[in-house]
Amino acid sequence: MKISYLYWNARGVGTSRKRLKKLVSKLHPKLLAIAEPMDLNLVVDSMGDQFLTVHINSLNDLCITFVYAKCSYLEHRRLWGSLMDANTHNLPWMVLGDFNIIINDLERRGGRPPLTLAMEEFNGWVDSCGILDMPFRGNSLSWCNGHLGNSRHWARLDRFFLNIAALAVFPDANMEYLARTSSDHAPMAVSLENQLVRAWNKQIFSRTETHIAELEDRIKGLEVRLPSDYSNEVEDDLVATQLDLSAWLDKEEQRLAQIAK
């Protein structure tokens, strides 16, 4: 069995997305590592097959754990135990990612509910670690299975936690669920500084960026509407808007590439 790995020291990775997509499509790497020169003192603290914890000495000794949980209940139990060991206690600690479980049954639309015991153990891990579910903006149902009609399901699988020490350093920390486009999960944009507020409230310097913001807002609205007021018209509108956004993102990438030359 051939296993490939891809590493790229990509200065200006934002203007290299198309080539990166082509490389991933061609090589199908099991591991992709992207390095971009930055003034950041970062070390890997611990890791497992479902999480990675890094320590950033240059950012108030902040520890960040990135989670990509597996789907099975037994794997969840193993993950909670590993993250208990990774708990940084007195150091500022941020935990974020795809936990593949919800806190309660209100965090889903459609589909079968997860095991009650699985939700209880997730809540127990959150309480034991002393971490807090942080404020957010956007559509909280961050995942969608992408099916059509009544078989479409939504759930809040992605979230962002801080411990008390991190909250003391970043009291205005917040997160925004961005529009889902090419993935079944919505991206999460985390803000740790007071001046980082809603992206669409910042000054926009081109028609391309303005239109992208409008399309993203429209997708968010349709995603909020679809679970509670499903119709083929709304679903078709969502798909068309996502395609339109993809085209405008390509234009923006071309614009950034020209600027970088």
C-alpha positions in Angstrom: 0.0 0.0 0.0 1.5 3.3 -1.1 1.3 6.1 1.5 2.3 9.6 0.5 3.0 12.7 2.6 3.2 16.3 1.4 5.2 19.1 2.9 5.3 22.6 1.5 7.1 25.7 2.8 4.6 28.0 1.0 5.3 31.7 1.5 2.0 33.4 0.7 -0.1 30.3 0.9 -3.3 32.3 0.3 -2.3 32.9 -3.3 -1.3 29.2 -3.9 -4.6 27.5 -3.1 -5.2 26.3 -6.7 -1.8 24.6 -6.9 -2.3 23.1 -3.4 -5.7 21.6 -4.5 -4.1 20.1 -7.6 -1.2 18.6 -5.6 -3.6 17.0 -3.1 -5.9 15.7 -5.9 -2.9 14.2 -7.7 -0.9 12.7 -4.7 -3.8 12.0 -2.2 -1.4 12.5 0.8 -2.3 10.9 4.1 -0.6 13.9 5.8 -0.4 17.5 4.5 1.9 20.0 6.3 2.1 23.6 5.3 4.7 25.9 6.7 4.7 29.7 6.2 7.4 31.9 7.6 6.0 33.7 10.7 7.3 35.2 13.9 5.7 32.6 16.1 7.4 30.6 18.8 5.4 27.4 18.6 6.1 23.9 19.8 4.1 20.6 19.7 3.2 19.7 23.3 1.3 16.4 22.7 -0.7 14.6 20.1 -2.8 11.6 19.3 -4.7 10.2 16.4 -7.6 12.5 17.2 -5.9 15.7 18.5 -2.9 17.9 18.4 -1.8 20.3 21.2 0.7 23.1 20.5 2.2 25.6 22.9 2.7 29.2 21.7 5.3 30.9 24.0 5.0 34.2 22.2 1.2 34.4 22.8 0.8 34.5 26.6 1.9 30.9 26.9 -1.3 29.8 25.1 -1.9 26.2 24.5 -4.2 25.2 21.7 -5.7 21.7 21.2 -7.1 21.0 17.7 -9.6 18.1 17.7 -10.8 15.9 14.9 -12.9 13.3 16.7 -13.8 9.9 15.2 -17.4 8.9 15.0 -17.6 5.9 17.3 -18.6 6.1 20.9 -15.6 4.0 22.1 -13.2 6.3 20.2 -14.9 9.3 21.9 -14.2 7.8 25.3 -10.6 7.3 24.4 -10.3 10.9 23.2 -11.8 12.3 26.4 -9.2 10.4 28.4 -6.4 11.6 26.2 -7.6 15.2 26.5 -7.8 15.0 30.2 -4.1 14.1 30.2 -3.5 17.1 27.8 -5.3 19.5 30.2 -2.9 22.4 30.7 -4.5 23.4 34.1 -3.0 26.8 35.0 -1.9 27.7 31.5 -4.3 29.4 29.1 -5.9 26.6 27.0 -8.0 26.8 23.9 -9.7 23.6 22.6 -11.5 23.7 19.2 -12.4 21.4 16.3 -14.8 18.8 15.2 -15.9 16.8 18.2 -18.4 14.6 16.3 -20.9 14.8 19.3 -23.5 17.3 20.5 -24.0 18.5 24.1 -27.8 18.1 24.0 -30.5 17.0 21.5 -31.4 20.7 20.7 -28.1 20.9 18.8 -29.4 18.9 15.8 -32.1 18.9 13.1 -33.2 15.6 11.6 -31.6 12.3 11.9 -31.4 10.0 14.9 -30.3 11.3 18.3 -26.9 10.2 19.5 -26.6 7.9 22.6 -27.6 9.7 25.8 -24.6 8.3 27.5 -22.3 9.7 24.8 -23.6 13.2 25.3 -23.4 12.8 29.1 -19.7 11.7 28.9 -18.9 14.6 26.6 -20.5 17.1 29.1 -18.6 15.3 31.9 -15.3 15.8 30.1 -16.1 19.5 29.5 -16.9 20.0 33.2 -13.9 18.0 34.5 -11.5 20.1 32.3 -13.1 23.4 33.5 -13.5 24.7 30.0 -16.2 27.0 28.8 -18.2 26.9 25.5 -17.5 30.3 24.1 -19.9 32.8 22.4 -20.4 32.5 18.7 -22.0 34.1 15.7 -23.5 32.5 12.6 -25.4 29.3 12.1 -24.6 27.0 15.0 -25.6 23.9 13.0 -22.0 23.7 11.7 -22.4 20.3 9.9 -24.7 19.0 7.3 -24.7 15.6 5.6 -25.5 17.2 2.2 -28.4 14.9 1.5 -31.5 16.1 -0.3 -35.0 16.3 1.0 -36.1 14.9 4.3 -32.9 12.8 4.7 -30.8 16.0 5.2 -29.4 16.3 8.7 -27.7 19.2 10.6 -25.8 19.3 13.9 -23.4 21.4 15.9 -20.4 19.2 15.8 -17.7 22.0 15.7 -17.1 24.2 18.7 -14.6 26.4 20.6 -13.7 26.2 24.3 -11.5 28.3 26.6 -10.4 27.5 30.2 -10.5 30.2 32.9 -6.9 31.1 32.5 -7.3 31.8 28.8 -10.5 33.7 29.4 -8.6 36.0 31.8 -6.1 36.8 29.0 -8.7 37.0 26.2 -11.9 38.2 27.9 -13.5 39.2 24.6 -12.7 36.0 22.7 -15.4 34.9 20.3 -16.0 32.7 17.3 -17.9 32.9 14.1 -19.3 30.0 12.0 -18.6 31.0 8.4 -20.6 29.8 5.4 -20.3 26.2 4.3 -19.3 25.9 0.7 -17.2 23.0 -0.5 -17.2 21.0 2.8 -19.9 19.4 5.0 -18.5 21.4 8.0 -18.5 25.2 8.4 -15.2 26.9 9.0 -14.7 28.5 12.5 -13.1 31.9 12.7 -11.8 32.6 16.2 -11.1 36.1 17.4 -8.8 36.6 20.5 -8.3 40.4 20.3 -10.8 43.2 20.9 -10.2 44.8 17.6 -11.1 41.7 15.6 -14.8 42.1 15.1 -17.1 40.9 12.3 -15.2 40.6 9.0 -18.0 42.2 7.1 -17.9 45.3 9.2 -14.3 46.1 8.1 -13.6 48.4 5.3 -14.0 46.5 1.9 -11.8 47.9 -0.9 -13.2 46.1 -4.0 -16.4 45.0 -5.6 -15.2 41.4 -5.5 -14.8 41.4 -1.8 -18.1 43.1 -1.3 -20.0 40.6 -3.4 -18.3 37.7 -1.6 -19.4 39.0 1.7 -23.0 39.4 0.4 -23.0 35.8 -0.9 -21.6 34.4 2.3 -24.4 36.3 4.3 -27.0 34.9 1.9 -25.7 31.3 2.4 -25.8 31.8 6.2 -29.4 32.9 6.0 -30.5 30.1 3.8 -28.7 27.5 6.0 -30.6 28.9 9.1 -33.9 28.8 7.2 -33.6 25.4 5.6 -33.8 23.2 8.7 -37.0 24.8 10.0 -38.7 25.7 6.7 -37.5 23.1 4.2 -38.5 23.4 0.5 -37.0 22.5 -2.8 -36.9 26.2 -3.8 -34.8 27.1 -0.7 -32.5 24.2 -1.3 -32.0 25.1 -5.0 -31.3 28.7 -4.0 -28.7 27.5 -1.5 -26.9 25.3 -4.1 -27.0 28.1 -6.7 -25.6 30.6 -4.2 -22.8 28.3 -3.2 -21.8 27.8 -6.8 -21.9 31.6 -7.3 -19.7 32.1 -4.3 -17.2 29.5 -5.5 -16.9 31.4 -8.8 -16.3 34.7 -7.0 -13.7 33.2 -4.7 -11.8 32.1 -7.8 -11.9 35.7 -9.0 -10.6 36.9 -5.7 -7.8 34.3 -5.7 -6.7 35.6 -9.2 -6.8 39.2 -7.9 -4.6 38.3 -4.9 -2.2 36.4 -7.2 -1.8 39.5 -9.4 -1.1 41.6 -6.3 1.6 39.2 -5.1 3.5 39.4 -8.4 
